[in-house]
Amino acid sequence: MKEKHRAGNLADSSSLRALARIMDALLAPGGCPWDRKQTHRTLLKYLHEEAREVTQAVKKNDWENLKEELGDVLLQVVFHSALAERAGRFKLSDVIRTVNAKLVRRHPHVFGGKKLATSAQVLVQWRKIKKAEKDGRTFNA
């Protein structure tokens, strides 16, 4: 029987912590020389490559490959976050908190009082919220 996916099943925090620990070991003194040499800039080509591979897997309906390629994209997020943390800029937990807040903020029709009936209405609202954020304003739904 297939397991139903609920919000609590979307991410296993112990698996994410393990991934972060693996990256820390790779970047530590005595870790991987190639990984330790990387910068945000040198990693960009790999991020782009992995995004292209995700696109190809989706277009082919290749779910096993999609699982692998999404892991490679996640690795890029963790890698960049680890580099940023070492430079004192931000941590992976900051990235996660930022996207959590953005998703809640940009979905007042789910997490607030406003209800929308169509995906077109959601898209219009999303664009308004994003513009307000870029202009440094608060969007009132």
OpenMM code with the backbone's topology and positions (N, CA, C; nanometers):
from openmm import Vec3, app, unit

residues = "MET LYS GLU LYS HIS ARG ALA GLY ASN LEU ALA ASP SER SER SER LEU ARG ALA LEU ALA ARG ILE MET ASP ALA LEU LEU ALA PRO GLY GLY CYS PRO TRP ASP ARG LYS GLN THR HIS ARG THR LEU LEU LYS TYR LEU HIS GLU GLU ALA ARG GLU VAL THR GLN ALA VAL LYS LYS ASN ASP TRP GLU ASN LEU LYS GLU GLU LEU GLY ASP VAL LEU LEU GLN VAL VAL PHE HIS SER ALA LEU ALA GLU ARG ALA GLY ARG PHE LYS LEU SER ASP VAL ILE ARG THR VAL ASN ALA LYS LEU VAL ARG ARG HIS PRO HIS VAL PHE GLY GLY LYS LYS LEU ALA THR SER ALA GLN VAL LEU VAL GLN TRP ARG LYS ILE LYS LYS ALA GLU LYS ASP GLY ARG THR PHE ASN ALA".split()
positions = [
    Vec3(0.0842, -0.1180, 0.0000),
    Vec3(0.0000, 0.0000, 0.0000),
    Vec3(0.0885, 0.1240, 0.0000),
    Vec3(0.0532, 0.2187, -0.0850),
    Vec3(0.1317, 0.3435, -0.0908),
    Vec3(0.1000, 0.4317, 0.0287),
    Vec3(0.2047, 0.4930, 0.0800),
    Vec3(0.1883, 0.5851, 0.1920),
    Vec3(0.1347, 0.7173, 0.1404),
    Vec3(0.0348, 0.7713, 0.2099),
    Vec3(-0.0162, 0.9036, 0.1746),
    Vec3(0.0814, 1.0078, 0.2259),
    Vec3(0.0999, 1.1114, 0.1443),
    Vec3(0.1917, 1.2184, 0.1837),
    Vec3(0.1138, 1.3310, 0.2480),
    Vec3(0.1523, 1.3615, 0.3700),
    Vec3(0.0965, 1.4740, 0.4443),
    Vec3(0.2105, 1.5676, 0.4759),
    Vec3(0.1749, 1.6853, 0.5217),
    Vec3(0.2779, 1.7865, 0.5501),
    Vec3(0.3875, 1.7305, 0.6407),
    Vec3(0.3522, 1.6525, 0.7397),
    Vec3(0.4506, 1.5977, 0.8314),
    Vec3(0.5439, 1.4981, 0.7658),
    Vec3(0.5027, 1.4415, 0.6535),
    Vec3(0.5854, 1.3424, 0.5849),
    Vec3(0.6705, 1.4034, 0.4749),
    Vec3(0.6548, 1.5314, 0.4458),
    Vec3(0.7267, 1.5915, 0.3340),
    Vec3(0.8769, 1.5963, 0.3552),
    Vec3(0.9175, 1.6128, 0.4767),
    Vec3(1.0614, 1.6215, 0.5030),
    Vec3(1.0926, 1.5550, 0.6363),
    Vec3(1.1921, 1.4722, 0.6347),
    Vec3(1.2405, 1.4081, 0.7554),
    Vec3(1.3558, 1.4927, 0.8073),
    Vec3(1.3330, 1.5629, 0.9167),
    Vec3(1.4351, 1.6570, 0.9637),
    Vec3(1.5661, 1.5877, 0.9980),
    Vec3(1.5616, 1.4610, 1.0409),
    Vec3(1.6867, 1.3917, 1.0716),
    Vec3(1.7667, 1.3676, 0.9434),
    Vec3(1.6998, 1.3430, 0.8316),
    Vec3(1.7694, 1.3254, 0.7035),
    Vec3(1.8341, 1.4561, 0.6591),
    Vec3(1.7640, 1.5667, 0.6788),
    Vec3(1.8198, 1.6971, 0.6420),
    Vec3(1.9391, 1.7306, 0.7311),
    Vec3(1.9285, 1.7014, 0.8585),
    Vec3(2.0426, 1.7243, 0.9490),
    Vec3(2.1614, 1.6379, 0.9080),
    Vec3(2.1350, 1.5133, 0.8683),
    Vec3(2.2433, 1.4246, 0.8245),
    Vec3(2.3117, 1.4811, 0.7000),
    Vec3(2.2329, 1.5332, 0.6054),
    Vec3(2.2897, 1.5938, 0.4851),
    Vec3(2.3781, 1.7128, 0.5213),
    Vec3(2.3316, 1.7957, 0.6135),
    Vec3(2.4107, 1.9116, 0.6572),
    Vec3(2.5404, 1.8658, 0.7248),
    Vec3(2.5342, 1.7582, 0.8027),
    Vec3(2.6554, 1.7063, 0.8678),
    Vec3(2.7549, 1.6506, 0.7647),
    Vec3(2.7017, 1.5830, 0.6620),
    Vec3(2.7890, 1.5320, 0.5558),
    Vec3(2.8599, 1.6483, 0.4873),
    Vec3(2.7860, 1.7545, 0.4568),
    Vec3(2.8466, 1.8710, 0.3916),
    Vec3(2.9509, 1.9338, 0.4825),
    Vec3(2.9196, 1.9432, 0.6112),
    Vec3(3.0185, 1.9974, 0.7057),
    Vec3(3.1468, 1.9153, 0.7034),
    Vec3(3.1353, 1.7818, 0.6968),
    Vec3(3.2538, 1.6950, 0.6935),
    Vec3(3.3323, 1.7160, 0.5637),
    Vec3(3.2605, 1.7313, 0.4538),
    Vec3(3.3280, 1.7529, 0.3255),
    Vec3(3.4070, 1.8836, 0.3242),
    Vec3(3.3540, 1.9861, 0.3916),
    Vec3(3.4173, 2.1183, 0.3915),
    Vec3(3.5166, 2.1385, 0.5060),
    Vec3(3.5214, 2.0445, 0.5978),
    Vec3(3.6098, 2.0571, 0.7140),
    Vec3(3.7552, 2.0351, 0.6747),
    Vec3(3.8472, 2.0855, 0.7564),
    Vec3(3.9881, 2.0528, 0.7324),
    Vec3(4.0021, 1.8998, 0.7262),
    Vec3(4.0716, 1.8530, 0.6258),
    Vec3(4.0839, 1.7089, 0.6074),
    Vec3(3.9672, 1.6488, 0.5309),
    Vec3(3.8712, 1.7333, 0.4918),
    Vec3(3.7569, 1.6878, 0.4134),
    Vec3(3.7952, 1.6722, 0.2674),
    Vec3(3.7007, 1.6980, 0.1787),
    Vec3(3.7238, 1.6795, 0.0351),
    Vec3(3.7939, 1.8020, -0.0246),
    Vec3(3.9117, 1.7815, -0.0858),
    Vec3(3.9835, 1.8954, -0.1442),
    Vec3(3.9021, 1.9695, -0.2514),
    Vec3(3.8268, 1.8953, -0.3337),
    Vec3(3.7475, 1.9601, -0.4391),
    Vec3(3.6374, 2.0460, -0.3769),
    Vec3(3.5631, 1.9894, -0.2811),
    Vec3(3.4550, 2.0651, -0.2163),
    Vec3(3.5086, 2.1883, -0.1447),
    Vec3(3.6220, 2.1720, -0.0759),
    Vec3(3.6788, 2.2834, -0.0002),
    Vec3(3.7241, 2.3974, -0.0904),
    Vec3(3.7492, 2.3682, -0.2167),
    Vec3(3.7962, 2.4693, -0.3123),
    Vec3(3.6803, 2.5487, -0.3742),
    Vec3(3.5573, 2.5004, -0.3604),
    Vec3(3.4441, 2.5616, -0.4295),
    Vec3(3.4018, 2.6944, -0.3660),
    Vec3(3.3421, 2.7789, -0.4503),
    Vec3(3.2847, 2.9070, -0.4078),
    Vec3(3.1430, 2.9138, -0.4629),
    Vec3(3.0688, 3.0144, -0.4205),
    Vec3(2.9346, 3.0335, -0.4772),
    Vec3(2.9438, 3.0424, -0.6296),
    Vec3(3.0418, 3.1157, -0.6759),
    Vec3(3.0560, 3.1373, -0.8210),
    Vec3(3.0911, 3.0077, -0.8954),
    Vec3(3.1835, 2.9290, -0.8414),
    Vec3(3.2226, 2.8062, -0.9118),
    Vec3(3.1114, 2.7026, -0.9107),
    Vec3(3.0220, 2.7112, -0.8144),
    Vec3(2.9112, 2.6151, -0.8056),
    Vec3(2.7945, 2.6481, -0.8985),
    Vec3(2.7905, 2.7695, -0.9511),
    Vec3(2.6757, 2.8097, -1.0335),
    Vec3(2.6506, 2.7160, -1.1511),
    Vec3(2.7556, 2.6717, -1.2185),
    Vec3(2.7356, 2.5842, -1.3346),
    Vec3(2.6696, 2.4532, -1.2938),
    Vec3(2.6977, 2.4055, -1.1736),
    Vec3(2.6372, 2.2807, -1.1269),
    Vec3(2.4907, 2.3013, -1.0902),
    Vec3(2.4600, 2.4145, -1.0323),
    Vec3(2.3200, 2.4461, -1.0017),
    Vec3(2.2383, 2.4524, -1.1299),
    Vec3(2.2907, 2.5186, -1.2307),
    Vec3(2.2212, 2.5280, -1.3599),
    Vec3(2.2063, 2.3904, -1.4236),
    Vec3(2.3126, 2.3117, -1.4189),
    Vec3(2.3095, 2.1764, -1.4772),
    Vec3(2.2042, 2.0898, -1.4076),
    Vec3(2.2004, 2.0958, -1.2753),
    Vec3(2.1035, 2.0146, -1.2015),
    Vec3(1.9604, 2.0594, -1.2312),
    Vec3(1.9387, 2.1897, -1.2446),
    Vec3(1.8049, 2.2393, -1.2790),
    Vec3(1.7625, 2.1882, -1.4164),
    Vec3(1.8553, 2.1858, -1.5115),
    Vec3(1.8248, 2.1311, -1.6452),
    Vec3(1.7905, 1.9825, -1.6373),
    Vec3(1.8621, 1.9103, -1.5544),
    Vec3(1.8358, 1.7672, -1.5399),
    Vec3(1.7010, 1.7410, -1.4736),
    Vec3(1.6596, 1.8266, -1.3811),
    Vec3(1.5251, 1.8164, -1.3234),
    Vec3(1.4217, 1.8359, -1.4340),
    Vec3(1.4428, 1.9370, -1.5168),
    Vec3(1.3514, 1.9643, -1.6281),
    Vec3(1.3380, 1.8426, -1.7190),
    Vec3(1.4499, 1.7822, -1.7528),
    Vec3(1.4472, 1.6648, -1.8411),
    Vec3(1.3728, 1.5483, -1.7773),
    Vec3(1.3955, 1.5246, -1.6498),
    Vec3(1.3285, 1.4140, -1.5813),
    Vec3(1.1770, 1.4355, -1.5781),
    Vec3(1.1342, 1.5592, -1.5530),
    Vec3(0.9905, 1.5897, -1.5502),
    Vec3(0.9306, 1.5683, -1.6879),
    Vec3(0.9962, 1.6193, -1.7908),
    Vec3(0.9445, 1.6052, -1.9268),
    Vec3(0.9326, 1.4588, -1.9686),
    Vec3(1.0209, 1.3732, -1.9158),
    Vec3(1.0190, 1.2307, -1.9496),
    Vec3(0.9300, 1.1494, -1.8535),
    Vec3(0.8709, 1.2167, -1.7536),
    Vec3(0.7959, 1.1458, -1.6488),
    Vec3(0.8821, 1.0373, -1.5833),
    Vec3(1.0086, 1.0656, -1.5669),
    Vec3(1.1041, 0.9720, -1.5089),
    Vec3(1.1165, 1.0027, -1.3597),
    Vec3(1.0273, 0.9456, -1.2821),
    Vec3(1.0143, 0.9821, -1.1404),
    Vec3(1.1350, 0.9361, -1.0592),
    Vec3(1.1920, 0.8235, -1.0927),
    Vec3(1.3106, 0.7777, -1.0197),
    Vec3(1.4265, 0.8750, -1.0434),
    Vec3(1.4453, 0.9164, -1.1682),
    Vec3(1.5506, 1.0132, -1.1996),
    Vec3(1.5187, 1.1494, -1.1387),
    Vec3(1.3905, 1.1870, -1.1378),
    Vec3(1.3521, 1.3150, -1.0767),
    Vec3(1.3902, 1.3166, -0.9295),
    Vec3(1.3666, 1.2055, -0.8609),
    Vec3(1.4034, 1.1964, -0.7191),
    Vec3(1.5529, 1.2227, -0.7021),
    Vec3(1.6344, 1.1615, -0.7872),
    Vec3(1.7790, 1.1804, -0.7796),
    Vec3(1.8183, 1.3250, -0.8108),
    Vec3(1.7607, 1.3806, -0.9165),
    Vec3(1.7979, 1.5168, -0.9583),
    Vec3(1.7526, 1.6215, -0.8574),
    Vec3(1.6362, 1.6017, -0.7962),
    Vec3(1.5934, 1.6941, -0.6903),
    Vec3(1.6900, 1.6872, -0.5722),
    Vec3(1.7418, 1.5685, -0.5446),
    Vec3(1.8443, 1.5557, -0.4414),
    Vec3(1.9682, 1.6354, -0.4764),
    Vec3(2.0045, 1.6335, -0.6047),
    Vec3(2.1211, 1.7108, -0.6483),
    Vec3(2.0968, 1.8614, -0.6349),
    Vec3(1.9738, 1.9063, -0.6624),
    Vec3(1.9399, 2.0481, -0.6424),
    Vec3(1.9450, 2.0821, -0.4934),
    Vec3(1.8905, 1.9932, -0.4103),
    Vec3(1.8959, 2.0146, -0.2657),
    Vec3(2.0406, 2.0216, -0.2179),
    Vec3(2.1252, 1.9364, -0.2725),
    Vec3(2.2673, 1.9416, -0.2374),
    Vec3(2.3252, 2.0789, -0.2689),
    Vec3(2.2876, 2.1362, -0.3805),
    Vec3(2.3367, 2.2694, -0.4162),
    Vec3(2.2917, 2.3735, -0.3131),
    Vec3(2.1683, 2.3646, -0.2677),
    Vec3(2.1173, 2.4575, -0.1657),
    Vec3(2.1973, 2.4410, -0.0367),
    Vec3(2.2190, 2.3181, 0.0027),
    Vec3(2.2942, 2.2908, 0.1257),
    Vec3(2.4394, 2.3367, 0.1111),
    Vec3(2.4983, 2.3122, -0.0050),
    Vec3(2.6384, 2.3513, -0.0308),
    Vec3(2.6524, 2.5033, -0.0222),
    Vec3(2.5682, 2.5758, -0.0934),
    Vec3(2.5739, 2.7225, -0.0902),
    Vec3(2.5508, 2.7745, 0.0515),
    Vec3(2.4567, 2.7134, 0.1223),
    Vec3(2.4283, 2.7566, 0.2593),
    Vec3(2.5473, 2.7324, 0.3506),
    Vec3(2.6151, 2.6194, 0.3321),
    Vec3(2.7332, 2.5898, 0.4146),
    Vec3(2.8453, 2.6898, 0.3867),
    Vec3(2.8645, 2.7235, 0.2601),
    Vec3(2.9661, 2.8249, 0.2264),
    Vec3(2.9296, 2.9598, 0.2889),
    Vec3(2.8028, 2.9957, 0.2810),
    Vec3(2.7578, 3.1231, 0.3390),
    Vec3(2.7762, 3.1239, 0.4905),
    Vec3(2.7475, 3.0111, 0.5538),
    Vec3(2.7644, 3.0041, 0.6990),
    Vec3(2.9110, 3.0210, 0.7368),
    Vec3(3.0004, 2.9585, 0.6632),
    Vec3(3.1428, 2.9713, 0.6913),
    Vec3(3.1908, 3.1151, 0.6752),
    Vec3(3.1243, 3.1908, 0.5900),
    Vec3(3.1593, 3.3316, 0.5691),
    Vec3(3.0826, 3.4237, 0.6648),
    Vec3(3.0002, 3.3667, 0.7518),
    Vec3(2.9246, 3.4458, 0.8487),
    Vec3(2.8063, 3.5200, 0.7889),
    Vec3(2.7560, 3.4751, 0.6758),
    Vec3(2.6461, 3.5453, 0.6073),
    Vec3(2.5091, 3.4964, 0.6516),
    Vec3(2.4844, 3.3667, 0.6414),
    Vec3(2.3581, 3.3066, 0.6835),
    Vec3(2.3783, 3.1560, 0.6915),
    Vec3(2.2779, 3.0872, 0.7497),
    Vec3(2.2832, 2.9419, 0.7657),
    Vec3(2.1675, 2.8773, 0.6887),
    Vec3(2.1746, 2.7466, 0.6730),
    Vec3(2.0670, 2.6718, 0.6080),
    Vec3(1.9349, 2.6959, 0.6791),
    Vec3(1.9357, 2.7013, 0.8108),
    Vec3(1.8116, 2.7260, 0.8845),
    Vec3(1.7530, 2.8631, 0.8496),
    Vec3(1.8370, 2.9606, 0.8190),
    Vec3(1.7891, 3.0923, 0.7764),
    Vec3(1.7202, 3.0822, 0.6402),
    Vec3(1.7783, 3.0025, 0.5500),
    Vec3(1.7182, 2.9822, 0.4182),
    Vec3(1.5794, 2.9202, 0.4343),
    Vec3(1.5694, 2.8193, 0.5200),
    Vec3(1.4417, 2.7505, 0.5416),
    Vec3(1.3401, 2.8444, 0.6056),
    Vec3(1.3813, 2.9190, 0.7077),
    Vec3(1.2890, 3.0151, 0.7714),
    Vec3(1.2415, 3.1196, 0.6712),
    Vec3(1.3322, 3.1657, 0.5841),
    Vec3(1.2971, 3.2675, 0.4849),
    Vec3(1.1923, 3.2158, 0.3874),
    Vec3(1.2120, 3.0945, 0.3365),
    Vec3(1.1142, 3.0409, 0.2410),
    Vec3(0.9826, 3.0070, 0.3112),
    Vec3(0.9871, 2.9612, 0.4359),
    Vec3(0.8638, 2.9351, 0.5103),
    Vec3(0.7820, 3.0637, 0.5242),
    Vec3(0.8482, 3.1703, 0.5662),
    Vec3(0.7789, 3.2988, 0.5837),
    Vec3(0.7231, 3.3490, 0.4515),
    Vec3(0.8011, 3.3347, 0.3437),
    Vec3(0.7558, 3.3802, 0.2120),
    Vec3(0.6321, 3.3034, 0.1671),
    Vec3(0.6323, 3.1722, 0.1863),
    Vec3(0.5167, 3.0923, 0.1444),
    Vec3(0.3904, 3.1308, 0.2207),
    Vec3(0.4034, 3.1516, 0.3493),
    Vec3(0.2870, 3.1921, 0.4293),
    Vec3(0.2409, 3.3310, 0.3878),
    Vec3(0.3356, 3.4233, 0.3731),
    Vec3(0.3036, 3.5609, 0.3350),
    Vec3(0.2372, 3.5676, 0.1974),
    Vec3(0.2821, 3.4867, 0.1046),
    Vec3(0.2298, 3.4926, -0.0318),
    Vec3(0.1071, 3.4038, -0.0536),
    Vec3(0.0597, 3.3406, 0.0516),
    Vec3(-0.0617, 3.2591, 0.0434),
    Vec3(-0.1649, 3.3006, 0.1489),
    Vec3(-0.2037, 3.4290, 0.1505),
    Vec3(-0.3035, 3.4706, 0.2495),
    Vec3(-0.4388, 3.4011, 0.2281),
    Vec3(-0.4599, 3.3489, 0.1097),
    Vec3(-0.5839, 3.2755, 0.0809),
    Vec3(-0.5835, 3.1375, 0.1464),
    Vec3(-0.4683, 3.0935, 0.1942),
    Vec3(-0.4590, 2.9661, 0.2655),
    Vec3(-0.4353, 2.9903, 0.4141),
    Vec3(-0.3434, 3.0838, 0.4473),
    Vec3(-0.3027, 3.1052, 0.5855),
    Vec3(-0.3650, 3.2297, 0.6475),
    Vec3(-0.4515, 3.2983, 0.5741),
    Vec3(-0.5191, 3.4174, 0.6251),
    Vec3(-0.6688, 3.4061, 0.6001),
    Vec3(-0.7352, 3.5190, 0.6066),
    Vec3(-0.8799, 3.5193, 0.5934),
    Vec3(-0.9321, 3.5268, 0.4509),
    Vec3(-0.8481, 3.5697, 0.3584),
    Vec3(-0.8947, 3.5886, 0.2209),
    Vec3(-0.9020, 3.4547, 0.1476),
    Vec3(-1.0116, 3.4306, 0.0761),
    Vec3(-1.0267, 3.3079, -0.0011),
    Vec3(-1.0288, 3.3410, -0.1496),
    Vec3(-0.9600, 3.2609, -0.2263),
    Vec3(-0.9584, 3.2755, -0.3718),
    Vec3(-1.0076, 3.1453, -0.4331),
    Vec3(-1.0774, 3.1570, -0.5464),
    Vec3(-1.1412, 3.0392, -0.6054),
    Vec3(-1.0629, 2.9791, -0.7218),
    Vec3(-0.9798, 3.0599, -0.7881),
    Vec3(-0.9132, 3.0089, -0.9081),
    Vec3(-0.7624, 3.0297, -0.9013),
    Vec3(-0.6916, 2.9509, -0.9793),
    Vec3(-0.5463, 2.9675, -0.9839),
    Vec3(-0.5098, 3.1016, -1.0469),
    Vec3(-0.5933, 3.1525, -1.1382),
    Vec3(-0.5670, 3.2838, -1.1983),
    Vec3(-0.5718, 3.3934, -1.0913),
    Vec3(-0.6677, 3.3858, -1.0006),
    Vec3(-0.6760, 3.4833, -0.8910),
    Vec3(-0.5527, 3.4734, -0.8011),
    Vec3(-0.5084, 3.3516, -0.7762),
    Vec3(-0.3891, 3.3315, -0.6930),
    Vec3(-0.2679, 3.3954, -0.7586),
    Vec3(-0.2528, 3.3761, -0.8892),
    Vec3(-0.1391, 3.4319, -0.9614),
    Vec3(-0.1395, 3.5847, -0.9578),
    Vec3(-0.2553, 3.6458, -0.9744),
    Vec3(-0.2660, 3.7916, -0.9677),
    Vec3(-0.2249, 3.8400, -0.8286),
    Vec3(-0.2778, 3.7729, -0.7251),
    Vec3(-0.2449, 3.8113, -0.5877),
    Vec3(-0.0953, 3.7911, -0.5610),
    Vec3(-0.0378, 3.6791, -0.6061),
    Vec3(0.1044, 3.6497, -0.5875),
    Vec3(0.1898, 3.7625, -0.6439),
    Vec3(0.1556, 3.8050, -0.7657),
    Vec3(0.2329, 3.9128, -0.8301),
    Vec3(0.2214, 4.0428, -0.7517),
    Vec3(0.1028, 4.0744, -0.7013),
    Vec3(0.0847, 4.1963, -0.6216),
    Vec3(0.1671, 4.1895, -0.4931),
    Vec3(0.1651, 4.0752, -0.4274),
    Vec3(0.2410, 4.0588, -0.3031),
    Vec3(0.3906, 4.0700, -0.3311),
    Vec3(0.4360, 4.0047, -0.4367),
    Vec3(0.5784, 4.0087, -0.4715),
    Vec3(0.6224, 4.1515, -0.5025),
    Vec3(0.5415, 4.2252, -0.5777),
    Vec3(0.5740, 4.3649, -0.6098),
    Vec3(0.5799, 4.4487, -0.4831),
    Vec3(0.4832, 4.4299, -0.3931),
    Vec3(0.4826, 4.5043, -0.2663),
    Vec3(0.6099, 4.4739, -0.1874),
    Vec3(0.6510, 4.3468, -0.1847),
    Vec3(0.7741, 4.3093, -0.1135),
    Vec3(0.8959, 4.3785, -0.1749),
    Vec3(0.9042, 4.3792, -0.3069),
    Vec3(1.0184, 4.4413, -0.3749),
    Vec3(1.0206, 4.5933, -0.3514),
    Vec3(0.9025, 4.6527, -0.3359),
    Vec3(0.8932, 4.7959, -0.3093),
    Vec3(0.9074, 4.8289, -0.1612),
    Vec3(0.9265, 4.7257, -0.0791),
    Vec3(0.9430, 4.7459, 0.0655),
    Vec3(0.8133, 4.7743, 0.1381),
    Vec3(0.7032, 4.7345, 0.0783),
    Vec3(0.5727, 4.7570, 0.1411),
    Vec3(0.5149, 4.6255, 0.1912),
    Vec3(0.4137, 4.6363, 0.2755),
    Vec3(0.3383, 4.5210, 0.3210),
    Vec3(0.2124, 4.5110, 0.2356),
    Vec3(0.1812, 4.3911, 0.1903),
    Vec3(0.0604, 4.3700, 0.1103),
    Vec3(-0.0541, 4.3389, 0.2047),
    Vec3(-0.1652, 4.4085, 0.1853),
    Vec3(-0.2845, 4.3813, 0.2643),
    Vec3(-0.3867, 4.3113, 0.1756),
    Vec3(-0.4063, 4.1835, 0.2035),
    Vec3(-0.4996, 4.1027, 0.1233),
    Vec3(-0.6433, 4.1417, 0.1495),
] * unit.nanometer
topology = app.Topology()
chain = topology.addChain("A")
for resn in residues:
    res = topology.addResidue(resn, chain)
    for name in ("N", "CA", "C"):
        topology.addAtom(name, app.Element.getBySymbol(name[0]), res)
